[in-house]
Amino acid sequence: MSNMYTRLINQQHPLPEGYIPEHLVDIGIPFDALPGDSKRLLEMKTARAALRLISASQRDGLSLYGVSGYRSYSRQKQLCTGSPYVAAPGTSEHQSGLALDLSCPAVRMELVEEFAHTPEGIWLARNASLFGFILRYPKGKEDITGVPYEPWHIRYVTKPLATYLTLTGLTLEEYHQLPQHRKSDNPIQ
């Protein structure tokens, strides 16, 4: 997959049904899932960045836990119930191995908006880009992303792009609409 880390994955830009990322690993981050569960898997570079992110949060006295990482096309198909929080098969970033849902004990490891107001959620919003992640579905951008606000869903896009998107407030959809990106001469990639 060319430019895998900056690739836009959504309703208009789905992954192929048979797409499985290379180098999926369980790097051992704290997870609200048993060992051996495929949702503990992440693409290798993403997993390393997630480990650095969670280790830094622990040094700050916080308790971030992975809830869902990789999800196969067939698993996404099973989960797709028509909820706006569950993407259709092929349109979920979880299939790429580049996305991770995080939570904390203060919200019972649930994926809820209240997570944004916990010390862990506040820390994540402030620090995700330092590790190459963006909060993929920000508040106020639902009309652009087509997904409700999800303060728990982070996506690995590399440090330079994460920094750029965080500083500008752009979503990945808006970034892909920039004229210089369409010309493929963007230095961020």
trRosetta pair geometry for C-beta under 8 A, 3 or more apart (Angstrom, degrees):
i j d omega theta_ij theta_ji phi_ij phi_ji
1 4 4.1 89 95 -90 110 95
1 7 6.4 -42 162 -48 121 153
1 19 7.8 57 -67 -146 127 123
3 6 4.8 -51 173 52 102 101
3 7 5.8 136 109 -59 84 77
3 189 5.6 -33 -120 -148 114 128
4 7 5.6 -34 -149 -10 29 122
4 43 7.9 -168 143 -163 133 165
4 96 7.4 162 -176 -167 92 113
4 98 7.5 179 150 -61 91 136
5 45 7.4 -54 -86 92 124 139
5 98 6.7 164 -125 -125 57 138
5 156 6.3 -70 -144 124 95 88
5 157 5.6 127 159 -150 86 36
5 158 4.9 78 138 -32 144 99
5 161 7.4 157 127 30 104 143
6 157 5.8 74 -99 -160 58 90
6 158 7.0 -36 -59 15 89 115
6 161 5.7 -176 -102 -86 103 167
6 172 7.9 177 -169 -144 62 105
6 175 8.0 -110 -168 123 102 136
6 188 7.6 122 -104 113 145 102
6 189 5.6 -84 5 -107 159 94
7 13 7.6 -165 170 148 85 131
7 96 7.3 -174 75 -126 123 146
8 13 4.7 63 104 67 92 160
8 172 5.5 163 -108 143 85 109
8 173 6.6 100 -141 -92 129 53
8 176 4.8 -20 -48 -54 143 157
9 13 5.9 -118 -114 103 28 97
9 14 7.1 60 -157 -129 75 29
9 15 5.9 0 -132 -39 118 95
9 91 6.7 156 161 -161 80 43
9 92 7.4 -12 140 102 123 18
9 93 4.9 138 77 -91 130 71
9 95 7.6 -162 -174 57 149 100
9 96 5.8 -141 -38 -38 162 134
10 13 5.4 48 43 43 71 88
10 14 7.7 -87 84 -69 26 55
10 87 8.0 -115 -140 -136 52 132
10 91 5.8 25 -178 -163 27 97
10 145 7.2 -145 -116 -168 139 63
10 146 6.3 111 -174 47 124 128
10 147 7.9 -121 -131 -30 106 113
10 173 6.9 6 -11 -82 159 106
11 14 7.2 -6 -156 -58 22 93
11 87 7.9 -142 -66 -152 74 98
11 88 7.0 69 -109 33 82 120
11 91 5.2 22 -83 -133 45 145
11 146 5.9 -76 3 118 124 163
14 88 7.9 -54 -106 92 127 102
14 90 3.7 31 -175 143 123 106
14 91 4.9 -59 -104 -74 92 69
15 19 4.3 -99 166 45 110 152
15 73 7.5 -136 93 -82 108 106
15 90 5.3 -155 58 -156 66 63
15 91 7.7 -173 15 -73 77 24
15 95 5.1 -160 53 103 150 132
15 96 6.3 -168 -70 -69 146 83
16 19 4.6 118 61 -36 80 100
16 90 7.2 -30 -157 -131 4 107
17 73 5.0 121 -158 -178 59 166
17 89 7.2 34 -117 145 81 115
17 90 6.1 -46 -79 -81 59 111
18 73 7.3 -58 -68 7 20 151
19 73 7.2 107 49 -47 75 120
19 95 6.3 77 88 150 107 114
19 96 7.6 -14 133 -95 128 58
20 24 7.6 -67 170 -26 89 131
20 72 7.1 -8 -103 -119 95 92
21 24 5.7 110 83 -63 100 93
21 43 4.7 -82 159 -89 150 102
21 70 7.1 -121 32 -117 121 122
21 96 6.0 80 -62 179 123 41
21 97 3.7 -83 26 7 158 138
21 98 7.7 156 -89 -33 152 78
22 43 7.6 55 70 -136 54 93
23 43 6.2 63 89 -159 90 64
23 44 4.0 -40 145 -24 123 118
24 41 4.2 25 173 178 110 126
24 42 6.9 158 -148 76 70 15
24 43 6.4 -47 -96 -88 59 43
24 44 7.7 -120 -91 -44 14 69
24 70 5.7 17 -141 -60 128 163
24 97 5.5 -123 -101 -118 92 138
25 41 6.5 138 64 -143 16 76
25 42 6.7 -38 62 62 67 65
25 43 8.0 43 20 177 80 13
25 44 5.5 64 6 -96 122 69
25 47 5.1 -94 73 7 101 173
26 35 7.3 119 149 -143 160 72
26 40 4.4 29 -119 123 111 112
26 41 5.6 -62 -63 -86 75 59
26 42 7.9 106 -98 15 38 74
26 47 7.7 -159 -131 -135 12 139
27 42 6.9 -44 -1 48 109 110
27 47 3.9 146 -24 167 131 114
27 48 6.7 -174 -117 -72 159 45
27 50 7.0 139 52 72 137 105
27 51 5.1 -94 127 -57 136 125
28 51 7.3 44 67 -109 79 118
29 47 7.6 -152 -16 -160 115 76
29 50 5.6 -67 -51 129 157 107
29 51 5.5 -137 -73 -94 101 67
29 54 5.0 111 -147 26 113 161
29 66 5.4 87 100 -18 118 123
30 54 6.5 -173 26 -179 92 142
30 63 7.6 -75 102 -166 162 72
30 64 7.2 134 65 94 117 56
30 65 4.8 -81 119 -113 102 76
30 66 6.8 156 92 13 53 80
31 37 7.8 -167 136 61 138 119
31 39 7.9 156 -171 105 129 87
31 40 5.0 19 -146 -113 173 98
31 65 6.2 135 -120 -175 19 87
31 66 4.3 -29 -109 66 81 103
31 67 7.6 169 -158 -76 70 22
32 65 5.0 79 -32 141 94 132
32 66 6.9 -158 17 87 72 52
32 67 5.2 -4 49 -107 118 66
32 103 6.9 -20 -4 57 146 112
32 109 4.4 132 -104 -163 159 140
33 37 4.1 -109 162 67 116 151
33 39 5.3 -167 -96 75 171 107
33 40 5.3 -151 84 -58 125 95
33 66 7.3 -60 17 104 108 95
33 67 7.5 116 -31 -158 104 34
33 68 7.8 101 -43 -85 139 52
34 37 5.2 107 63 -27 70 113
35 40 7.2 -24 -125 0 39 171
36 40 7.8 68 47 27 17 135
37 40 5.2 99 76 -12 82 103
38 41 5.5 -34 -169 6 58 120
38 70 5.9 -86 158 90 85 105
38 71 7.6 115 115 -104 108 40
38 72 7.0 -11 140 -20 152 101
38 75 7.4 -159 83 -49 135 158
39 66 8.0 173 136 143 88 108
39 67 7.8 -42 148 135 129 43
39 68 4.7 -58 -168 -134 123 63
39 69 5.5 135 174 39 55 69
39 70 6.4 -159 -124 62 35 59
39 71 6.4 20 -105 -76 86 80
40 66 6.8 105 -126 104 62 140
40 69 6.0 40 -176 25 10 127
40 70 8.0 -26 66 32 30 93
41 47 7.9 -58 -173 -79 46 125
41 69 5.5 -167 72 99 42 127
41 70 4.0 -32 84 22 98 132
41 97 6.7 -56 130 -126 93 100
42 46 4.5 -123 164 99 113 108
42 47 3.9 153 79 -71 112 83
42 50 6.0 87 38 7 175 145
42 69 4.6 -91 -66 -165 83 136
42 70 6.2 -166 -84 -36 37 95
42 97 5.5 127 -163 -177 42 81
42 98 7.6 97 -162 -94 89 21
42 100 6.3 -13 -96 -73 129 112
43 46 4.4 71 63 17 87 117
43 47 6.7 -162 81 -17 36 89
43 70 7.8 125 -36 -78 64 111
43 96 7.1 -39 -32 141 132 70
43 97 3.5 109 -41 121 88 119
43 98 5.7 -7 19 -70 131 64
43 156 7.5 -135 60 56 113 143
44 47 5.6 -56 -145 32 25 112
44 48 6.6 24 159 -17 62 103
45 48 5.8 -50 -150 34 33 111
45 49 6.5 31 152 -15 64 106
45 156 7.0 158 108 156 90 150
46 49 5.8 -57 -149 39 31 110
46 50 6.2 33 152 -21 66 107
46 97 6.3 163 39 137 146 79
46 98 5.1 -159 -83 -125 148 52
46 100 7.3 167 163 -31 114 113
46 156 4.0 -148 -115 2 94 159
47 50 5.6 -53 -145 36 30 113
47 51 6.4 35 154 -22 63 103
48 51 5.7 -52 -151 32 31 113
48 52 6.7 31 151 -17 63 103
49 52 5.7 -53 -151 36 35 111
49 53 6.3 37 150 -21 66 106
49 131 4.8 132 -177 164 92 93
49 132 4.7 -70 -141 49 150 122
49 133 6.7 155 138 -41 127 95
49 156 5.7 125 63 -119 147 122
50 53 5.5 -52 -145 37 33 115
50 54 6.2 26 159 -13 67 107
50 66 7.2 44 173 -79 137 120
50 100 5.7 101 -109 -32 135 168
50 131 7.6 113 -81 149 28 137
50 133 7.8 79 -86 -59 70 135
50 156 7.6 -80 -48 -65 90 121
51 54 6.1 -56 -141 41 27 104
51 55 6.1 30 157 -20 63 110
52 55 5.8 -57 -144 39 27 112
52 56 6.3 28 156 -20 63 107
52 131 5.4 174 91 -129 108 115
53 56 6.0 -59 -153 35 26 110
53 57 6.6 23 152 -17 63 106
53 64 7.6 -62 128 85 93 157
53 127 7.2 146 -144 123 88 107
53 128 6.9 27 -135 -123 135 55
53 130 7.9 139 -105 78 84 88
53 131 4.1 -112 -73 21 98 177
53 133 6.7 13 -83 4 153 135
54 57 5.5 -51 -146 36 36 111
54 58 6.4 40 152 -22 66 103
54 64 5.3 -133 -123 79 84 114
54 66 7.8 -55 -76 -39 144 89
55 58 5.6 -52 -150 34 32 114
55 59 6.6 36 150 -22 63 102
56 59 5.6 -50 -151 31 35 114
56 60 6.8 25 151 -10 63 106
56 127 6.9 -153 113 164 134 145
56 130 7.8 -98 106 96 174 129
56 131 7.4 -154 19 -63 140 126
57 60 5.7 -62 -155 43 36 108
57 62 4.2 -70 170 71 92 120
57 63 7.8 -144 132 -23 112 9
57 64 4.7 33 99 2 160 121
57 120 6.7 55 -170 -133 135 81
57 123 5.8 118 -124 125 98 142
57 124 7.5 4 -94 -72 136 75
57 127 7.5 167 -76 78 87 148
58 61 7.5 66 -176 -63 34 11
58 62 6.6 -102 -82 62 31 65
58 63 7.6 63 -102 -92 74 44
58 64 7.8 -105 -53 30 73 87
60 123 6.4 161 96 -131 150 145
62 104 7.3 -64 178 -117 91 137
62 119 5.8 -148 -108 116 106 106
62 120 4.9 140 -172 -94 121 79
62 123 5.6 -104 -61 26 165 162
63 104 5.3 113 91 -147 84 96
63 105 5.6 -3 104 6 142 105
63 120 6.5 -71 64 -76 55 132
64 102 5.2 -9 -169 -172 103 126
64 103 7.8 139 -153 73 60 21
64 104 6.0 -53 -101 -81 43 96
64 120 5.1 155 -78 -155 80 120
64 123 7.8 -119 -54 82 121 123
64 124 6.8 122 -105 -71 136 113
65 102 6.6 145 73 -156 40 71
65 103 5.9 -32 65 68 92 69
65 104 6.4 144 14 -97 90 42
65 105 7.7 84 -7 -42 129 69
65 109 6.0 -38 74 -119 138 100
66 69 6.0 -3 -174 -46 130 100
66 100 5.8 -66 -127 -167 99 111
66 101 7.3 95 -164 75 60 57
66 102 6.2 -49 -100 -101 42 69
67 101 4.4 -61 64 103 104 102
67 102 6.4 161 2 -114 94 15
67 103 5.0 50 -47 5 129 109
67 109 6.2 151 -97 177 109 88
67 111 6.1 -170 98 -60 163 102
67 152 7.1 -1 27 167 135 132
68 71 6.6 10 177 -52 109 116
68 94 6.4 -29 142 -121 106 137
68 100 7.3 167 87 -153 50 46
68 101 4.3 24 47 34 90 118
68 111 7.9 -26 11 -60 117 140
69 94 6.9 141 147 -147 29 89
69 97 7.1 27 159 -143 96 56
69 99 7.3 160 -152 90 48 57
69 100 5.1 -9 -104 -107 77 81
69 101 7.8 -137 -63 24 39 70
70 94 6.2 133 -149 172 23 78
70 95 7.5 65 -159 -126 69 21
70 97 4.8 2 -94 -101 104 73
71 75 4.9 -125 -171 90 82 124
71 76 5.3 102 133 -62 115 88
71 79 7.5 -33 -171 8 140 145
71 92 6.1 -38 75 118 123 144
71 94 3.7 27 24 127 107 127
71 95 6.0 -60 80 -68 73 58
72 75 4.5 96 54 7 81 102
72 76 6.9 -142 95 -6 43 86
72 95 6.7 68 -146 -122 20 83
73 76 5.8 -57 -151 36 29 112
73 77 6.5 35 149 -25 63 104
73 89 5.1 73 -168 -169 75 106
73 90 6.1 33 -128 -64 105 66
73 95 5.8 54 -67 -123 65 132
74 77 5.4 -48 -150 30 35 118
74 78 6.8 38 150 -20 63 100
74 89 7.7 38 -82 -128 20 133
75 78 5.6 -51 -155 32 37 113
75 79 6.4 27 151 -14 67 108
76 79 5.7 -61 -147 42 34 108
76 80 6.1 45 153 -39 68 102
76 86 7.8 165 -160 180 75 92
76 87 6.8 -33 -162 84 123 84
76 88 7.5 73 148 148 115 26
76 89 4.4 140 99 -104 110 69
76 90 7.5 -174 92 -10 147 41
76 92 4.9 -159 -121 14 140 142
76 94 7.0 158 -81 71 113 115
76 95 6.3 -44 -30 -62 143 109
77 80 5.8 -43 -144 16 29 116
77 89 4.3 8 -70 -66 79 138
79 86 5.3 -145 135 -154 99 133
80 86 5.5 -178 -110 132 49 115
80 87 7.4 -62 -100 99 101 34
80 88 5.6 63 -128 -120 142 47
80 89 6.1 -88 -28 -32 143 79
81 86 6.1 58 29 56 78 151
82 86 7.9 32 46 63 20 111
83 86 4.5 67 66 14 102 102
84 147 7.1 154 162 -145 87 52
84 148 5.2 83 121 -18 121 114
85 111 7.6 144 179 115 138 125
85 147 7.7 85 -117 -165 42 90
85 148 6.1 -50 -79 47 76 120
85 150 7.1 129 -136 -87 92 116
86 92 8.0 -27 -173 -87 56 124
87 91 4.5 -136 172 96 115 93
87 92 3.9 161 70 -77 127 78
87 93 7.7 98 11 2 162 64
87 94 8.0 167 42 16 123 100
87 147 7.3 -31 -77 -101 99 120
88 91 4.8 48 63 26 82 123
88 92 7.6 -164 69 -34 35 85
89 92 7.3 -39 -124 3 29 107
89 95 7.9 90 -161 -65 60 142
90 95 7.0 -27 -114 16 24 169
92 95 5.2 105 80 -12 89 96
92 99 7.6 -118 162 45 77 152
93 96 5.4 -45 -168 25 57 117
93 98 6.1 -80 175 73 98 92
93 99 3.7 99 114 -40 108 139
93 136 6.7 -116 9 -140 163 167
93 153 7.8 110 56 178 130 116
93 155 5.5 -51 169 -109 157 117
94 97 7.9 54 178 -65 41 27
94 99 4.9 -83 -78 69 53 120
94 101 8.0 -19 -89 -19 117 100
96 99 6.6 82 57 -6 100 92
98 155 5.7 41 129 -162 97 77
98 156 4.6 -122 -165 50 84 94
98 157 7.7 80 173 -66 128 54
99 136 6.9 -20 -123 -26 109 156
99 153 6.4 -7 -170 -169 111 90
99 154 7.0 163 -152 87 61 45
99 155 4.9 -23 -99 -100 80 76
99 156 7.6 -139 -72 9 35 75
100 133 7.8 -58 42 -122 108 138
100 153 7.7 158 82 -150 38 48
100 154 5.4 -16 63 63 86 92
100 155 8.0 170 21 -83 65 34
100 156 7.8 54 -1 -29 103 94
101 111 5.6 -25 -178 -101 131 128
101 150 7.8 -69 -117 171 97 120
101 152 5.0 37 -161 134 79 107
101 153 5.4 -25 -97 -94 77 66
101 154 7.9 161 -92 19 27 68
102 115 7.9 147 100 -179 75 143
102 120 7.5 -139 139 154 115 119
102 124 6.4 175 80 -107 144 152
102 152 5.4 -156 60 -163 59 78
102 154 6.5 17 -2 3 114 112
103 107 6.0 -107 -168 74 104 108
103 109 4.7 113 99 -153 132 43
103 110 6.1 161 -145 58 152 26
103 111 6.0 -105 -68 -77 123 56
103 115 5.8 -93 -127 -109 73 134
103 120 7.9 79 173 106 29 145
103 152 5.7 1 -72 -133 75 132
104 107 6.2 72 64 26 75 87
104 109 7.2 -148 75 -87 11 51
104 115 6.8 135 22 -137 94 92
104 118 5.5 -168 57 129 138 157
104 120 4.0 146 -52 24 149 159
104 121 7.4 -119 8 -36 127 79
105 108 7.1 28 -164 -89 43 27
105 109 6.7 2 -93 -47 42 79
106 118 4.6 150 75 -125 143 130
106 119 7.7 119 -19 26 157 82
106 120 7.0 176 23 13 122 115
107 110 5.2 -104 140 49 94 88
107 112 5.5 -151 180 49 133 113
107 114 5.2 158 -109 91 126 108
107 115 5.1 -91 15 -78 160 74
107 118 6.2 -109 -24 -45 107 140
110 115 7.7 -148 87 -54 69 109
111 115 7.2 -34 -144 -21 38 145
111 150 7.3 -4 176 -151 108 96
111 152 4.9 -134 -138 59 83 159
111 153 7.9 51 -154 -52 122 85
112 115 5.8 134 71 -20 63 92
112 152 7.9 68 34 -30 31 134
113 116 5.9 -28 180 8 61 114
113 149 6.4 51 -110 103 108 114
113 151 6.4 93 -140 10 52 115
114 117 5.8 -59 -166 37 55 107
114 118 7.1 66 139 -35 74 95
115 118 5.7 -47 -156 14 43 117
115 120 7.2 -57 -169 86 84 103
115 121 4.4 144 145 -78 66 130
115 151 5.3 -177 86 88 100 113
115 152 5.1 39 83 -68 162 100
116 121 4.4 -157 -123 160 18 140
116 122 7.4 84 172 -64 51 59
116 125 7.0 55 -146 -46 82 133
116 139 7.9 45 -119 -36 165 127
116 151 3.6 -143 -74 -92 98 176
117 121 6.2 15 22 69 23 138
117 122 7.2 30 -150 -50 23 98
118 121 4.5 95 50 7 81 102
118 122 6.9 -148 88 -3 41 86
119 122 5.8 -56 -145 40 30 111
119 123 6.1 32 156 -21 65 109
120 123 5.7 -56 -146 38 28 112
120 124 6.2 31 155 -23 64 107
121 124 5.6 -51 -144 33 30 113
121 125 6.5 31 157 -19 63 104
121 151 5.5 38 -156 141 116 130
121 152 7.5 -57 -110 -79 100 68
122 125 5.9 -54 -151 34 30 110
122 126 6.5 19 154 -11 63 112
123 126 5.9 -68 -151 43 30 107
123 127 5.7 -14 168 13 69 123
124 127 6.5 -79 -129 53 21 88
124 128 5.4 41 177 -55 67 102
124 135 7.3 103 132 -79 99 107
124 151 7.6 116 85 165 127 87
124 154 7.1 -119 -178 -61 116 129
125 128 6.8 -17 -116 -3 16 111
125 135 6.0 0 -115 -44 71 145
125 151 6.9 -37 -69 -155 109 102
127 130 5.1 -44 -168 22 69 121
127 131 7.1 44 146 -6 83 103
128 131 6.4 -79 -168 45 39 98
128 133 4.0 -85 178 88 96 104
128 134 6.4 129 120 -108 126 15
128 135 6.1 132 38 -44 161 76
128 154 5.4 -149 -145 -127 134 130
128 162 7.0 -128 123 -170 82 129
128 166 7.7 169 75 -86 91 134
129 132 7.4 71 -162 -63 39 9
129 133 6.6 -113 -79 69 33 54
129 134 6.5 40 -87 -89 84 62
129 159 7.3 97 168 -146 66 59
129 162 4.0 175 -139 144 74 102
129 163 5.2 125 166 -82 120 48
129 165 7.4 -164 -110 66 120 86
129 166 4.0 -63 -64 -22 154 152
130 159 7.4 4 -173 -131 25 101
130 162 8.0 -104 -8 112 18 131
131 159 7.3 -110 153 -91 9 90
131 162 7.7 -53 71 103 45 169
132 156 5.4 27 122 -150 105 81
132 157 6.5 -169 172 58 75 50
132 158 5.1 -52 -146 -153 108 14
132 159 4.5 -61 -82 -58 80 60
132 161 7.9 49 -153 55 71 84
132 162 5.1 168 -155 -8 29 143
133 154 4.2 17 179 175 131 119
133 155 6.4 141 -152 67 76 33
133 156 5.5 -47 -92 -90 75 54
133 157 7.2 110 -126 16 28 79
133 162 5.8 62 56 -122 18 142
134 154 6.7 158 74 -153 33 72
134 155 5.6 -22 57 59 85 89
134 157 5.6 7 -4 11 111 129
134 161 7.8 -70 -38 121 123 88
134 162 5.1 -156 -55 -128 82 81
134 165 5.2 -18 -104 92 139 140
134 166 6.6 -154 -116 -59 87 86
134 172 7.1 156 73 -51 153 98
135 138 5.4 89 105 -77 109 84
135 150 7.8 -176 -179 90 86 69
135 151 6.4 -16 -152 -139 130 51
135 153 7.2 94 -160 76 61 63
135 154 6.1 -49 -95 -99 47 72
136 145 7.4 123 149 -138 75 144
136 147 7.8 3 122 72 98 146
136 150 7.0 -13 70 72 89 114
136 153 5.1 -68 43 117 112 103
136 154 6.5 150 -17 -138 94 21
136 155 4.2 76 -72 -8 121 119
136 171 7.8 70 -173 -151 49 90
136 172 6.9 -15 -143 -6 81 123
137 141 7.2 -160 -166 80 48 105
137 142 7.5 49 -175 -97 95 65
137 145 5.2 -177 -122 121 78 164
137 147 4.5 -79 -120 98 134 117
137 148 6.9 52 159 91 135 36
137 149 6.0 170 130 -135 95 27
137 150 4.1 51 65 31 126 97
137 153 5.7 33 19 64 106 128
138 141 4.8 54 71 19 89 125
138 145 7.8 136 35 -21 63 142
138 149 6.8 -16 157 -126 23 83
138 171 6.8 -142 25 -87 106 97
139 142 7.9 -10 -147 -34 35 94
139 149 4.4 28 -90 -116 68 134
139 151 7.6 0 -38 -66 100 95
140 149 7.8 53 -2 -84 47 115
141 144 4.7 -51 -175 43 82 116
141 145 5.4 64 126 -11 97 106
141 171 5.1 150 176 -55 146 131
142 145 6.3 -63 -131 50 29 94
142 146 7.4 101 176 -81 57 6
142 147 6.7 -122 -136 78 70 37
142 148 5.7 11 -121 -113 122 38
142 149 6.4 -64 -66 -42 107 71
143 146 7.8 23 -172 -71 20 47
144 171 5.3 149 116 30 130 149
144 173 5.2 177 160 73 93 137
144 174 6.3 -9 -173 -48 142 97
145 171 5.5 -131 -67 -163 97 154
145 172 7.9 69 -109 44 96 87
145 173 5.9 -168 -94 -7 54 132
147 150 6.6 -36 140 -8 115 119
150 153 4.0 21 124 9 126 117
155 172 7.3 -40 86 -44 151 143
157 161 4.4 -98 135 94 108 125
157 162 5.2 144 65 -61 99 80
157 165 7.0 33 81 4 155 142
157 172 7.0 -155 -96 -97 145 114
158 161 5.0 73 66 21 93 102
158 162 6.5 -166 86 -10 41 93
159 162 5.7 -59 -137 41 27 111
159 163 6.0 29 164 -21 65 107
160 163 5.9 -58 -150 35 26 110
160 164 6.4 25 155 -17 63 109
160 188 5.1 -175 129 -152 115 76
161 164 5.5 -54 -145 39 34 113
161 165 6.1 30 159 -15 69 107
161 175 7.5 68 -162 -160 104 160
161 188 5.1 102 -83 162 78 120
161 189 7.5 41 -65 -81 121 51
162 165 6.1 -56 -142 40 27 106
162 166 6.1 26 158 -18 63 112
163 166 5.9 -60 -145 39 26 109
163 167 6.1 20 160 -15 64 111
164 167 6.1 -61 -144 39 24 106
164 168 6.1 2 165 0 64 115
164 170 7.7 -24 133 44 82 118
164 175 7.8 96 112 -115 116 125
164 188 5.6 -47 -9 -116 159 141
165 168 6.2 -66 -137 49 25 98
165 169 7.8 -140 171 38 55 3
165 170 5.2 -100 -137 70 71 84
165 171 7.3 58 -159 -124 116 12
165 172 7.0 -9 -118 -71 148 60
165 175 6.1 -50 -94 -60 103 134
166 169 7.7 26 -176 -70 24 40
170 174 4.2 -132 -160 88 94 124
170 175 5.1 116 132 -58 130 81
171 174 4.8 99 50 7 74 99
171 175 7.0 -130 97 -5 41 88
172 175 5.4 -50 -146 35 34 118
172 176 6.4 33 156 -18 65 105
173 176 6.0 -61 -152 37 28 107
173 177 6.8 25 150 -19 62 108
174 177 5.6 -59 -154 34 36 112
174 178 7.4 57 147 -43 63 86
175 178 5.9 -32 -165 -5 39 115
175 181 6.2 110 155 -63 68 160
176 181 5.7 -131 -133 124 34 148
176 182 7.9 86 174 -67 58 75
177 181 7.4 53 55 56 18 128
177 182 7.7 3 -161 -46 26 111
178 181 4.4 85 68 3 94 108
178 182 7.2 -167 89 -9 50 83
178 186 7.4 85 92 -92 126 130
179 182 5.8 -58 -152 34 35 110
179 183 6.6 28 154 -16 67 108
180 183 5.7 -57 -150 38 36 111
180 185 6.1 -87 -169 71 83 83
180 186 5.1 113 129 -84 98 83
181 184 7.5 37 175 -73 38 35
181 186 4.9 11 -97 -44 60 142
183 186 7.7 128 66 -36 80 76
186 189 5.4 82 86 -2 97 100
